[in-house]
Amino acid sequence: MSKPSHILRPGKRTAELSENVKKQFSAPSSVKNVLPEFDIPKHDSILQCFAAVPRGAEELTAAELNQLGITDGKPGRGGVSFSAKREGLYRANLWLRTASRVLLKLTSFSASSPAELYAGVHAIAWQELITPEMTLAVDCSLRDSAMTHSGFVALKTKDAVVDRIRESRGSRPNVDTASPDVRINVHLHNNVCTISLDSSGESLDRRGYRLERNEAPLRETLAAAVVALTGWDGSIPLADPMCGSGTIPVEAALKAAQIAPGLHRQFGFQRWIDFDDELWNRLCLEAKEAIRRLPVGLVTGYDLDNRALLLAGKNTFNAGLEGQIHYFHAAMQDFKTDSDKGIIIINPPYGIRLGEEDDLRELYCQIGDVMKKQCRGWTGYVLTGNLELAKYIGLKASRRYVLFNGAIECRLLKYELY
């Protein structure tokens, strides 16, 4: 059974925990050298990496990696494993549109007890990665393992890390959960512990352009996954009649304009001891030189909410797309197409709260009417987490893709509009 992930926070005390949890962690933390020393990967070595991905988008991320020249991506549950040198790790963070973060795997080992966990973490030469002057944080996720308290798995990991650094350097680093220099990821599954470094820092959906958010915003990574599943390549128009703060139009435009989604943000690996500033500057310069300007009318957004449109304009400006996405103040039912073919993407409310479904039935009926009467020759896509409401669209979907909007299982419904 899965347990929620846990982020180590300073000030946690064992006294706050149940006696059962205390017993689980009663083994001494001084167990050392049970496992052989683990050497840190050298600067030019092949790195084992894992791109964490919103469920349903794993194949999309593998395809993105392939376009970056990383051809050994192996999609799995919740992500894609791949190998790359340092340049590939940097490129993945800079260019991946559908991944949440990129982890650099250090080692895996059996850990069915606190002592085994401590020994495995302590065997890593942390003093080569973290100095006493730097800060760290530990993220932990676990499932189906003997140790069941994610908070103390994170705490035990932190103890082993700082002990190893103190023994080598005479002092230890501090914990900073808000903005650490190094973020350590612990994944414990079936009593096998995988220790990784989080090379991304903040989640990759934090592109840096969406500084303000309206209600229930769509994550940038999910919006990018939706655009990718439509197969849109920028050769025909794309419109969002319910664009809100513009996430779908912006993600589509970023792709069409060949703008790297990570070009305007910072990454965790930039704080690492071995960060290659020269390599990173070269990759950013290459990305800037690849940008192209979009033609007028290629990407458009519509909404009846003036505040949402104001946010959409700000987000578009921040993304470097000023004047390249056109927004219109209009109700969804007033949407009309100007070309013979194109892509229409709609992300309507799902009616999560009690009683909302009744109010949304008319909206879903209107979506069907608009696509049927005003979008002939186009291809329509509707992302919804409510298949009961989707029935009111009144059109037969030619394909259904499963995607997750956080914990909500959604469907991206494709409609051929004749």
N, C-alpha and C positions, 0 to 999 in steps of 0.2 A: 504493500500500500504506500502511495507516495506521500511524502511530507512536504510542507511548504518550505521554500528556500529561506535561509536565515542570513542576515548580515550581522557580523560581530559588532557590538556597540560597547564602548567603554563604560565601566561602572557596573557591569552585571555581577551579581554575587551568587555563589552557590547556595547560600542560605535561603534564597527565594524559591528553591526548587524542591520537588517532592523527594521523599526518602528513597523512592525507587530510582530516580535519576541520580541521586548522590551515590548510591551503591554502584550504579553502572559506571561511574567515573571515579571509583575509589582506588583504581590502580595507580601506582606511583608514576609521576611524570618524569622521573629521573632515568628511565630506561633509555639507554643510548647504544649506538653501534650494533644494534641487533641486525640491521640491514646493512649491506655494503654501501659505501659512499656513492652518492649520485652526483656525477659531474654536470655542471651547467653547460647547455649547448654552446658551442663556439660560434663566433660571429658569422663565419661563412658556411656553417653546417646546415644540413637539411632539418627543418623544424616540423614537428608534428603538431598540426593545428586542428581546431574544431570551430566551425562557424555555427553559432546558436541561431536558430531560425524559428519564427512563428510557425506553429503546426500547420501543415498543408502547403508550405512554401519551400520544402526541402529541395525538390527537383529544380525549382526556379533558381535557387542559390547555386546549386551544382552547375547549372547552365551558365550562370554569371561567372563563376570561377573558371569555367572552361574558356570563356571569352577573354579572360585575363591571362590565359596561357597556363592555368593550373588544371591539368587534365585528369588528375587522379582522384577527384572529389567523389566521396562515397556517401550518398544520402542515407540518413537513418532517422530514427524517431527524434524529432526536435532539432535536427541539425545536419551538418555535412562535415565529415572528416576529410582532411587533405594534408598534403605535405608541400612545403615551399621553403625557399631560402628567405632571408630577411626582406629582400625586395618584394617577394610575393606576399609576405605578411603585411607589409606596409600598403601594397596595392589593394589587398582585400579590404582593409579598413577604409581606404580612400574611395573605392569604387562600388562596393557591394550595396545594392539598393534594398534587398529583401532580407538581409541578415540582421540580427539584433546585436551581436557582438562576436568578436573573434578571440578565441582562447588559444594560448600557446601551452601545449601539454608538456609538463616536466617529467612526470613519472606516474606509475600506477603500482599498487601493492595491496596485499591482503590486509584487512583491518577489521577484525571482529571484536576488538577490545580497545579501550583507551591506550593501553600500553603499546599495542601494535600500531595504532594511529600515530602516537607520539614518536615512536622509533622511525617510522617511515618518513614522516615529515622532517625529523631531525637529521636524517641521512642526506638531505639536500644541502648543498653548499650555499646557503642563503646569504652568507657574507659577500658572495660575489655578485649578488643581485641587489641587495639592500644595505645601505650604510646606516649607522645610528642616527644620522641627521635627517634621514628620510622618514616618511610616514607610510603606514600600511593599513589595509583593511582586509577582512576575510569574509567571503561569501560562501555559504554552504547550502547544498541541497542533498537530500538523502531519501532513499526508499528501499524497502525490503532488506534491511540490515539489522544486525544485532543491536547496534547503537541507534537509538530512536530519537534522541534530542539534538536537533540541528544546532541549537545555541551552544551546547557544550562541545560538539564536534568542532565548531568554529573556534571556541575558546581554547581547546586542546591544541588545535593547529597553531593558533597564535602563540601559545606558550612554547611550542617546539621551535617555531621560527625565531622568536626573540631570544630564546636560550642559546640557540646556535650562533646567532650574531653576537651576543654578549660574550660567549666563550672565545670567539675569534677576535673581536674588536674592543672588548672591555666595557662597552655600554650598549644599550638597546634602543631601537626605534620606538616611536609612539604610534598609537592607533589614531587614525583620522578617517571616519566613515564618510564624511562629506566630500572630501577631495584628496584622496591619498595619492602618494607618489607611486605606490605599487598596490594593485588589487589582486589578491590571491583567491582563486576559485577552488573549492573543495566539492567533489562530487562522489558521494558514497552510494553504491548500488550493489546489492547482493554481497555485501562485505568486501567489495573491491573499491579502494579509494584512489581516485584520480586527482592529482594536484596540477593545477594549471595557473598561468598568469593571464590576467585579463588585459589584452593588448588594446582594447577599445576605450576603456575608462567609462565614460557615460555611454549608455546604450546608443547604438548606431542610428536609431530613429531620431535622435536629437541632432538634426542636421545643422541647426544654428539659425534657420530662417524663421521658425515659428516661435516667436518670443511671447506672443499672447495667444491664448486658446479659448475658443468658444465652448459651449456645452458639448459633452460627448464627442470630442474630436477623434477622427480616425488616425491611428498611428501612421507615420510616414512609411514605415516598412510594409504595412498591410496595403496601403494605397499603392505603393510601388508594385506589390505582388498582384494586385487587381489589374493594373495597367499591363503588366507582363503577360498575364493570362489571356488578355484580349488579343495579344499578338500585334498590337499597334506599333508601327515603326516610324510614325511621323509623316507618312506619305499621304494620308487622308485626314480630314478634320476629326477632332475629338472634343466632345462637349459634356459638361456636367450640369444638368438643369437644377440640381439642389446642391450647390458647391460648398455652402457653409463658408468656412474660413479658407477654402481653396486648396486643401491638401491634395486631392486627386488631380486637379489641373496643374498644380505646381510640380508634383512628382512626374506627371506625364511630360511636362515641358522640360524638366531637368533631363529626362531621358532623351527627348528629341534634340535638345540643344547640346547633348553630349557633355553635360556639366557633371563632374564627379560629385556625388552627394555629400562627401566628407570634406569638400574643399574649403568650407568656411567654419571649421570647428577644430578643436584640439583632441588628441588621442592619448590614451594611457601610456603607450610605448614611448611617447615623447619625453617622459620623465624617467625612463629607465637609464641605468648607468651606461649601457652600451648603445644608446640612441645614436643613429647615424644621421646627423643633421644634413650632410652633403647629399646623401642618397635621397632623403625625404624632400629636400628642396628641388632636386632634379625631377622627382615624380610629380610634385605640385606644378612645376613649370610645364611639364609635358601635358598635364591635365588642362591647364589654362590655355595652352596653344590648341587644344582639340575642340574648344568651345565654338559653336556656330550660332548665328542669330536665326530665330524662327520667323517665318513669314506671317503676315497679318491674318488673323482668322483661323489659324491652325488649331489653337487651343482656346476654348471659351468656357466661361462659367456663368451661371445664372442663380440668383437667389432673391427672395422677397425681403430678407432681413438686412437692413442697411448696415447694422453693426457688423454682421458677418462679412459683408462685402468690403467694409473698411479694413477688417483684419486680413481678408484675402489680398487686398492691395498691398498692405504692409508686408505680408509674407512673401508676396511675389517680388517686391522690391528687395527684400533681404536676401532672397535666393539668387539675385543677379539677373532677374527676368523682367525688369521694368519695361513696360510697353510691349511685351511679347505674349502676354495672356490678356484677353479682353473679357471684362466682367460686365454683366447687365443686371439691372434691377428689374426682375420680372418673376411672376409666379410660374411654377413648374408647368401648369397647364397652358401657359402662353408660349412655351418654347416652340420654335420653328427652325427647320433646317434650310440652309441656303445651297446645299450641294447634293449631288445624286447619291453619294455614299459617305459613310463616316462611322464613327464609334460614339455611342452614347453610354455613359456610366452613371448610375444612380445609386446612392447609398442612403435609403430612407430610414427613418426611425424604426426600431424593432418592436416597440411596445413592451418593454421589459416590466414596467411598473403595472400594478393591478389597475384594470379599468382602461388602460391606454389603447388596447386593441380595438375597442369599439370606435374610438376617435380616428384610428388610422386606416380603417377599412376603405373609407372614401378616398384617402390619399393613394392607396395601392390600386384602386380602380382607375384613378386619374392617370397613374403611371402607365397602366395598360392602354388607356385611350390615347395618350400622347404618343406612345411608341407606335401604336397601330395606325393612327390617322396622320401623324405629322412627321414620321421618321422612316418613310418607305425607302427601301434601298440601303438603309443603315443596319448596323448590328447593335443590338441593345444588350446591356449587362446591368443586372440589379444585384447588389450585395445585401443580403438580409439574414438576420438571425432568427427569423420567424417564418417558417414555411407555411403556417396556417394563413398568415396575412398575404403571403406570396400568391396564394390561390386566387386572390381577388384581382391580380393583374390580368387574369383572363386569357393569357397566351401560353402556349406550350413551349417550355424551355427545350432547346436542342441539346444543351449540355449543362451539367451541374458540377461545380468545383467546390470541394470542401476547404474552408479556411477558418482560422480561429481569430476572432477579435477579442484578445485577452482570453478569458475563460469561456466566451460565448462561441459555440459552434455555429458557423455561418455557412451559407451557400452563395456562391457567385453564379447566378442564373444567366445563361446566354439565350438570346432570342434573335432569330433570323426574321427581319422585318421586310415583308414583301409588299 
